[in-house]
Amino acid sequence: MHRLIALLIVPLLFLASCDNKDKEKNRIIKPEKKEDRSVYKLQEKISSAINSVKPSVVTVLSKASTGKTPIIFRFSDEVPPIENESLGSGFVIRADQDSLYVVTNSHVVEKAKVITVKLSNGEMEKAKVVGKDEKSDIALLKIPKTEKTAYARPVKIGDPKKLKVGYLVISGGSPYNIGLTFTLGIVSALDRNLGISAYERYIQTDAAINPGDSGGPLINIDGEVVGMNTAIIQAGQGLGFAIPIDTVIEIADQLYAYGRVKRGWLGVLVQELSPKVKKKLGISYGVQVIKVFRNSPAYKSGIKAGDIILKIKGKEILSPSDLKYMASRLKPGEIVEVEFIRGKEVKKVQIKVGELVDRK
């Protein structure tokens, strides 16, 4: 009898064990709750970022009597300008009681006679140019603030200095005028210089930038704008470039206040240092002055040809373009400290910054 009971118990224990294993197996492969899944959370974060900025992104349509979009900014030769019409994007950067202010690329509204801004709700408004700056390729427009447009609030601003290569970013705009579109990618490089001008420190991204996206926002996954889409390399794929938002704000603020940009000027021409000179002086940075303009700020401070400029306001100068970019960010009338080498002696001098005047 006891033997029979034992024989019955063994199969029951085996079945119970199998049942427990099945339950354990099912528990392991059972999908977790959505709120616990990191991928789901990331998707929701990206979606939330897009939704938060979408009301502030606009399509910019302009028509000019003459002129074409500069070739460096033309996205494709397959889509030539038609009757000098231009398509771009933009976003609301500030607002006052009567107007909304939209930033876009200067080349989007180049020589435009009529500019129309289309909001994400389909509302169309004629825009006026507050000011534009060809050097930085930034323009500031304004449209009336009405019941139908007031929902387009200024975007949240992020800090491009916190970006790192590999960080996720989202490009927004209105490609081919089919409607607002957003693409996801990463920061591919920082401080890129394409040689278009001396005023560039582009954010490079592989987030798709298409015809019509120029002037649209580049945002982080927190919904903060960190840049403005500007250019692509036509022969490449995944090579998009955006102006850092701190530069956009700085230029836009000046356009808002003065209708133009006031840039600093020191009055020197410089060249790269040769490896031989760097080794001789034991330095790894700096540029050599080859000319000082008469009666310029540098001339009045005593800077001479042959001097090697090391720092401006404590920031190391790495190249001639670096100095020009740094000088352009200075404010006319500002007094700055310039550190330089004359002979083998390191000197410092205070310079009152002048204003760069375009000579056309």
C-alpha positions in Angstrom: 0.0 0.0 0.0 2.8 2.4 1.0 4.7 1.5 -2.2 1.6 2.3 -4.3 1.1 5.7 -2.6 4.8 6.5 -3.2 4.5 5.6 -6.9 1.5 7.9 -7.2 3.2 10.8 -5.4 6.3 10.8 -7.7 4.3 11.5 -10.9 2.3 14.2 -9.1 5.5 15.9 -8.0 6.9 15.6 -11.5 3.8 17.2 -12.9 3.8 20.0 -10.3 7.5 20.6 -11.1 6.7 20.8 -14.9 3.8 23.1 -14.1 6.0 25.4 -12.1 8.6 25.5 -14.9 5.9 26.4 -17.4 4.7 29.2 -15.1 8.2 30.4 -14.7 8.8 30.2 -18.4 5.6 32.2 -19.1 6.5 34.8 -16.5 9.9 35.4 -18.1 8.7 35.8 -21.7 5.6 37.8 -20.7 6.0 41.4 -21.9 6.6 43.9 -19.2 4.2 46.8 -18.7 4.6 49.6 -21.2 5.6 52.1 -18.6 8.4 49.8 -17.5 10.0 49.4 -20.9 12.9 51.8 -21.7 12.2 51.7 -25.5 8.6 52.7 -24.9 9.7 55.5 -22.6 12.2 56.8 -25.2 9.5 56.7 -28.0 7.1 58.6 -25.7 9.8 61.2 -24.9 10.6 61.7 -28.6 6.9 62.0 -29.4 6.4 64.5 -26.6 9.3 66.6 -27.7 7.8 66.8 -31.2 4.4 67.7 -30.0 5.7 70.4 -27.7 7.6 72.2 -30.5 5.2 71.5 -33.4 2.8 74.5 -32.9 5.8 76.8 -33.1 7.2 75.5 -36.4 6.1 77.3 -39.6 6.4 77.0 -43.4 7.9 80.1 -45.1 6.9 80.8 -48.7 8.5 83.7 -50.5 8.5 85.2 -54.0 11.2 87.4 -55.4 11.3 89.4 -58.6 15.0 88.5 -59.2 17.7 86.3 -57.9 18.1 82.6 -57.0 18.9 80.7 -53.9 22.8 80.5 -53.4 24.1 77.1 -54.7 25.6 76.1 -51.4 22.1 76.2 -49.9 20.2 74.8 -52.8 19.2 71.3 -51.7 18.8 69.7 -55.1 19.3 70.6 -58.7 16.3 68.4 -59.4 14.0 71.0 -57.8 14.9 74.4 -59.5 13.3 77.6 -58.3 10.0 78.3 -60.2 9.3 81.9 -60.9 11.8 82.9 -58.2 9.7 81.2 -55.5 11.4 79.9 -52.5 10.3 77.4 -49.8 11.7 77.1 -46.4 10.8 76.7 -42.7 11.1 78.6 -39.5 10.0 78.8 -35.9 8.6 81.3 -33.4 11.4 82.6 -31.3 9.8 85.6 -29.5 6.4 87.4 -29.1 5.1 90.7 -27.9 1.6 92.1 -27.6 1.0 92.5 -31.3 3.4 90.3 -33.2 5.0 86.8 -33.4 8.7 86.8 -34.4 9.9 84.0 -36.7 13.5 83.1 -37.4 14.5 81.4 -40.7 17.5 81.4 -43.0 18.4 84.6 -44.8 18.7 82.7 -48.1 15.0 81.6 -47.8 13.8 85.2 -48.1 16.6 86.6 -50.2 15.3 89.5 -52.4 11.7 88.4 -51.5 8.9 90.8 -52.4 6.1 88.8 -50.8 6.6 86.5 -47.8 3.9 84.2 -46.4 4.1 82.3 -43.2 1.9 79.2 -42.9 1.4 77.9 -39.3 0.8 74.3 -38.3 -2.9 74.9 -38.0 -3.0 76.0 -41.7 -3.4 79.7 -40.9 -1.6 81.9 -43.4 -0.2 85.3 -42.6 1.8 87.9 -44.6 5.2 88.4 -43.0 7.5 91.4 -42.8 11.3 91.3 -42.6 12.5 92.8 -39.4 16.1 92.2 -40.5 18.4 89.7 -42.1 22.1 88.9 -41.9 23.7 87.2 -44.9 27.0 86.5 -43.1 25.3 84.2 -40.6 22.4 83.3 -42.9 19.8 84.3 -40.3 16.6 86.4 -40.9 13.9 87.6 -38.5 10.3 87.9 -39.7 7.2 89.1 -37.9 3.5 88.2 -38.4 0.4 89.6 -36.6 -0.5 88.1 -33.3 -4.2 87.1 -33.6 -6.6 84.6 -32.0 -5.6 82.2 -34.7 -1.9 82.6 -34.4 -1.3 83.2 -30.7 -1.2 79.5 -30.0 2.2 79.4 -31.7 4.3 80.2 -28.6 8.1 80.9 -28.7 10.1 77.6 -28.6 11.9 76.4 -25.5 15.6 77.1 -25.9 18.2 74.4 -25.1 22.0 74.7 -24.6 24.0 73.6 -27.6 27.1 73.5 -25.4 25.7 70.5 -23.7 25.4 68.5 -26.9 27.8 65.6 -27.4 28.5 63.5 -30.5 26.0 60.6 -30.5 23.2 62.5 -28.7 19.7 62.1 -30.3 18.3 65.2 -32.1 15.2 65.8 -34.2 15.0 67.9 -37.3 11.7 69.7 -38.0 10.5 71.5 -41.1 8.2 71.5 -44.1 9.9 69.5 -46.9 8.5 70.0 -50.4 5.6 71.9 -48.7 3.9 68.6 -47.9 3.4 69.6 -44.3 5.4 69.6 -41.1 7.7 66.6 -40.9 10.2 65.5 -38.2 13.1 63.2 -38.6 15.3 61.5 -36.0 19.1 61.2 -35.9 22.2 61.9 -33.9 24.7 64.7 -33.5 27.5 63.6 -35.9 30.0 66.3 -35.2 30.3 69.7 -33.5 31.9 73.1 -34.5 31.9 72.1 -38.2 33.3 74.7 -40.6 32.2 74.3 -44.3 34.1 77.3 -45.6 30.9 79.2 -46.5 31.8 82.1 -44.2 33.9 82.9 -41.2 30.9 83.0 -39.0 30.0 79.3 -38.8 30.3 76.7 -36.1 27.7 74.2 -37.4 26.2 71.2 -35.6 26.4 68.3 -38.0 23.6 65.7 -37.9 22.4 62.7 -39.8 18.8 63.5 -39.1 17.3 63.9 -42.6 17.2 67.5 -43.8 15.2 67.9 -47.1 14.3 70.7 -49.5 12.1 73.1 -47.6 13.5 72.2 -44.1 16.0 75.1 -44.3 15.3 77.4 -41.3 13.5 74.8 -39.3 14.5 73.8 -35.8 16.9 71.1 -34.6 15.6 70.0 -31.2 16.8 67.7 -28.5 14.6 64.9 -27.0 13.5 67.3 -24.2 11.7 69.4 -26.9 14.3 72.2 -26.6 15.6 73.9 -29.8 19.4 73.6 -30.0 19.9 74.7 -33.6 18.5 75.9 -36.9 18.7 73.8 -40.0 20.8 75.5 -42.6 22.5 73.4 -45.3 23.3 69.9 -46.6 26.1 68.6 -48.8 24.3 67.7 -52.0 26.7 64.9 -53.0 26.4 63.2 -49.6 23.8 61.4 -47.5 23.2 62.1 -43.8 25.2 65.3 -43.9 23.1 68.1 -42.5 24.2 71.2 -40.7 22.5 73.5 -38.2 23.5 76.8 -36.7 23.7 76.6 -32.9 20.7 78.2 -31.2 22.8 80.6 -29.1 24.2 82.1 -32.3 20.6 82.3 -33.7 19.4 84.1 -30.6 22.3 86.5 -30.5 21.8 87.5 -34.2 18.0 87.6 -33.8 18.2 89.9 -30.8 20.3 92.3 -32.8 18.0 92.2 -35.8 15.1 92.9 -33.4 16.8 95.8 -31.8 18.6 97.4 -34.8 17.4 95.7 -37.9 21.0 94.7 -38.6 23.9 93.0 -36.9 26.7 95.0 -35.2 29.9 93.0 -35.3 33.2 93.7 -33.4 36.4 94.6 -35.3 40.0 94.6 -34.1 41.7 95.7 -37.3 44.3 93.0 -37.9 45.1 90.5 -40.6 46.6 87.2 -39.3 47.9 83.9 -40.6 48.5 80.4 -39.3 51.6 79.7 -37.2 54.0 77.2 -38.7 54.9 74.1 -36.8 58.5 75.4 -36.6 57.4 78.7 -34.9 55.1 76.8 -32.5 58.0 74.4 -31.5 60.4 77.3 -31.1 58.1 79.2 -28.8 56.7 76.1 -27.0 53.1 76.9 -27.9 50.3 74.9 -29.5 47.9 77.7 -30.5 48.0 81.3 -31.6 48.0 83.3 -34.9 50.6 85.7 -36.3 49.7 89.3 -37.2 50.8 90.2 -40.7 49.0 93.6 -41.0 47.5 96.1 -38.6 45.1 98.6 -40.1 45.9 102.3 -39.4 43.8 103.9 -36.7 42.1 100.5 -36.0 41.5 99.4 -32.4 44.5 97.1 -32.5 46.7 99.9 -34.0 45.7 102.3 -31.2 46.5 99.6 -28.5 50.0 99.1 -29.9 49.6 95.7 -31.6 52.2 95.3 -34.4 52.9 93.1 -37.4 54.8 90.1 -36.2 53.0 89.8 -32.9 51.5 86.4 -32.1 48.0 86.7 -30.7 47.4 83.9 -28.1 44.1 84.7 -26.4 41.2 87.1 -26.5 39.1 87.5 -23.3 41.1 84.4 -22.0 40.0 82.2 -24.9 42.7 80.5 -26.9 42.9 81.5 -30.6 43.4 78.4 -32.7 43.3 79.7 -36.3 42.7 82.9 -38.4 39.0 81.9 -38.8 38.8 81.3 -35.0 40.0 84.9 -34.4 37.6 86.4 -37.0 34.7 84.4 -35.5 35.7 85.5 -32.0 36.0 89.2 -33.0 32.6 89.1 -34.7 31.0 88.0 -31.4 32.5 91.0 -29.5 30.4 94.1 -29.0 31.5 97.4 -30.4 32.7 99.6 -27.6 33.5 96.6 -25.4 37.0 96.6 -23.8 38.7 93.2 -24.0 42.1 91.8 -22.9 44.3 90.5 -25.7 47.3 88.3 -24.8 50.1 88.1 -27.3 53.8 87.3 -27.8 56.3 89.9 -29.0 59.7 88.4 -29.5 59.8 85.9 -26.7 57.9 88.0 -24.2 54.2 87.4 -23.3 52.3 90.7 -23.1 48.7 91.7 -22.4 46.9 94.8 -23.7 43.4 96.2 -23.3 41.6 96.9 -26.6 38.4 98.9 -27.2 36.5 96.9 -29.8 35.4 98.8 -33.0 32.5 98.0 -35.3 33.0 96.1 -38.5 31.7 98.1 -41.5 30.8 96.3 -44.7 32.5 97.8 -47.7 30.5 96.8 -50.7 
